[in-house]
Amino acid sequence: MIQITQSYGSPFVRKVRIAVSMKGIANKVEFIDPQADSKRNEELRASNPLQKIPAARLDDGTLIFDSHVICEYLDTLAPSPQLFPVASIERVKALTLASLADGIMEAAVLVVYESRFRPEEKRHQEWVDRQQAKVDAGLAYLEKNVPNWKSHPDYGHITLACALGFLDIRQAGTWRAKHPKLLAWLGRFETAVPAFAATAPPKS
Ligand SMILES: N[C@@H](CCC(=O)N[C@@H](CS)C(=O)NCC(=O)O)C(=O)O
């Protein structure tokens, strides 16, 4: 059984949970719950030298980390749907979309961490604004270049949906008013991938 750190608020873990669901491999994966099994969850998180989640331990004990790497591994465990396109240009397009969406998530996470981990007197608004500008520019680019899929959403689309879902929770969904095309896109994704709603983070 593959063990993976569970977290209900992490958009990176959400990517992995959606990949597991789309691939139909829930029977091969155990998500280690932080509430029910905090010791094992913490041990697995700490096994990543970067101390980040998600981290995964494979059946033979191999440790792998980073949501991209974990999703790419999961994609090998069942033939369809193929989450990482094989054809060169399609693969590169999916990875580019995922990199942009990951970048939006990472910047939004850093905005959250500024108030979570830094004492008030040490916070630096210009730095926060710099991160937020990356989020805003990424969304503006995507609004002009709305992605699409042929037979099914791929890894790039999963990553984008998780980025938008994270902004819904952490930035009260303010992106929605200014990005009607992306909003419609997310509606299509939700319909195509029921696991998106099923993995929605708690509202607190
Ligand atoms: N590139 C990593 C990013 C993972 C990440 O930043 N996870 C956050 C939680 S949402 C984390 O573990 N943060 C703890 C830290 O940065 O120390 C991935 O795709 O897995």
The ligand as an SDF file (V2000), in Angstrom:
LIG
                    3D

 20 19  0  0  0  0  0  0  0  0999 V2000
    6.3450   21.9070   -4.7080 N   0  0  0  0  0  0  0  0  0  0  0  0
    5.6930   21.2400   -3.6070 C   0  0  0  0  0  0  0  0  0  0  0  0
    5.0080   22.2940   -2.7130 C   0  0  0  0  0  0  0  0  0  0  0  0
    4.3940   21.6650   -1.4730 C   0  0  0  0  0  0  0  0  0  0  0  0
    4.0750   22.7100   -0.3960 C   0  0  0  0  0  0  0  0  0  0  0  0
    4.5070   23.8600   -0.4440 O   0  0  0  0  0  0  0  0  0  0  0  0
    3.2960   22.2670    0.6010 N   0  0  0  0  0  0  0  0  0  0  0  0
    3.0030   23.1250    1.7350 C   0  0  0  0  0  0  0  0  0  0  0  0
    1.6040   22.8530    2.2640 C   0  0  0  0  0  0  0  0  0  0  0  0
    0.3530   23.4940    1.1800 S   0  0  0  0  0  0  0  0  0  0  0  0
    3.9710   22.7980    2.8540 C   0  0  0  0  0  0  0  0  0  0  0  0
    4.2180   21.6360    3.1300 O   0  0  0  0  0  0  0  0  0  0  0  0
    4.5000   23.8230    3.5220 N   0  0  0  0  0  0  0  0  0  0  0  0
    5.3470   23.6730    4.6610 C   0  0  0  0  0  0  0  0  0  0  0  0
    6.6180   24.4480    4.5130 C   0  0  0  0  0  0  0  0  0  0  0  0
    6.7930   25.1510    3.4900 O   0  0  0  0  0  0  0  0  0  0  0  0
    7.4270   24.3660    5.4140 O   0  0  0  0  0  0  0  0  0  0  0  0
    4.6870   20.2160   -4.1310 C   0  0  0  0  0  0  0  0  0  0  0  0
    4.1870   20.3900   -5.2560 O   0  0  0  0  0  0  0  0  0  0  0  0
    4.4300   19.2050   -3.4470 O   0  0  0  0  0  0  0  0  0  0  0  0
  1  2  1  0
  2  3  1  0
  2 18  1  0
  3  4  1  0
  4  5  1  0
  5  6  2  0
  5  7  1  0
  7  8  1  0
  8  9  1  0
  8 11  1  0
  9 10  1  0
 11 12  2  0
 11 13  1  0
 13 14  1  0
 14 15  1  0
 15 16  2  0
 15 17  1  0
 18 19  2  0
 18 20  1  0
M  END
$$$$
